[in-house]
Amino acid sequence: MSGETILSVDKLRVGFGKGKRQVTALRDVSFALERGRTLALVGESGSGKSVTSLALMGLLPPGGKVLSGEMVFTDSRGTRHALHSTGPDAYRNLRGPGLSMIFQEPMSSLNPLFTVGDQIGEMVLLHEDLDARARRRRVIEMLELVEIPGAANRIDSYPHEMSGGMRQRVMIAMAMICNPALLIADEPTTALDVTIQAQILDLMRRLQKDLGMSILFITHDMGVVAEMADDVAVMYAGAVVEQASVTRLFDAPRHPYTQGLLNSIPKSAPAAEGRLVPIPGSVPALTALPPGCAFAPRCRFAEPACQTPVQLQPKAPAHLAACIHDMAGAA
């Protein structure tokens, strides 16, 4: 571990809409990722994970904008980039060799009218000065690196001619062909079966080790977090509610929401002991957040004091949680 911060997000606020119809999707989100490590952003659907990734990539949909806060990326040369104030042209140069992203659904992210080789090669065409023959060799090498069999033939395949697992490998190849310093993976295994998911996670770990990149891994699956992450930031209703190393988080979660996520993981135990414990209710609409702690309506530890906003605060060394309670030992 280098201890060098490659990505720093500080009090990020993102909104959609205008005026009285504006909805704040991210509320003072802060976290940091060290070079060479994996940080998992975890939470239920609607917690703000994907909006965070799109904000980092400068790909917020129409109507979305950064309201305040900072996002600072430090590239492999040590140059700092203030992403919150980076323009479209500068972002285009930064995506690829600096920041890259694997999207959730490969079939909807790949263009059905072009071969996978053309789509991967476009990244090289934009960022490197290689002729067509050298570019094709580079794409084949990348397909081999992500373990697609018969890469020299598969380069001319269309997305619909590939399985879901192979399409996801194509997405990884596309994201990594320019050797990015930071890879953002937005639920890259959600649509895959368990066997293919394990293969993709193994592949990403190996490529990270070989290439020395940092990964921001977005998921709702705590089992995947345990496999992939060095550090974890738990999000709920557009805010970070807990931060810690993966070991500290799993050993002693300090926020009731994190405890609920961990209790919902299937366990191998006798039927009476292995029953899942669901979190009651659902994530509140961003237009109707409760006062104070957004998780309070679903929390069995809630009390009147929870109606006052709570910021992240130290609960243990290098362990932050946004809760008025000390949850150590609670289950």
HUKAKA-V537988 format. One line per field, one symbol per residue. ss: DSSP state (@ for helix, = for strand, . for the rest). phi: phi as a letter, one per 40 degrees, with the letter a starting at -180 (. if undefined). burial: b if it has 9 or more other C-alpha atoms within 8 Angstrom, else e. A space follows every 50 residues. Layout:
ss = ???
phi = ???
burial = ???
This chain:
ss = ....============..@@@.============...=====......@@ @@@@@@@......===========.....===@@@..@@@@@@@=...== ==...@@@@.....=@@@@@@@@@@@@....@@@@@@@@@@@@@@..... @@@@...=@@@..@@@@@@@@@@@@@.....=====.......@@@@@@@ @@@@@@@@@@@..======..@@@@@@@..======..=======@@@@@ @....@@@@@@@@......................@@@.......@@@.. ...@@@@.....====..===..........
phi = .cgcccabbbfcbbbbgbfcccbccbbfcbabbcdgbbbccbicdgchcc cccccccgbdcdgcaccagbbbbbcccgccbcccbccdccccccchcbba abccbccccccccbccccccccccdcbbcbccccccccccccccccgccg dcccdcccdccbcdcccccccccccbccfccbbbbcfcbdcbccccdccc ccccccccccbgccbbbbabccccdccbccbbbcbafgbcbaaacccccc cacbbdcccccccccdbcaddcccccbcccgacccccacccgcccdcbcc bcadccccdbcdacbadfabacaccccdgcb
burial = eeeebbbbbbbbbbbbbeeeebbbbbbbbbebbbbbbbbbbbbeebbbbe bbbbbbbbebeeebebeebbbbbbbeeeeebbbbebeeeebeebbbbbbb bbbbebbeebbeeebbbbbbbebbbebeebeeeebbeebbbbbbebebee beebbbbbbeebebbbbbbbbbbbbbbbbbbbbbbbbbbeebeeebbeeb bebebebbeeebbbbbbbbbebeebeebbbbbbbbbbbbbbbbbbbebbe eebbbbebbbbbbbbeeeeeeeebeeeebeeebeebeeebebbbbbebbe eeeeebbeebebebbeeebbbbbeeebeeee
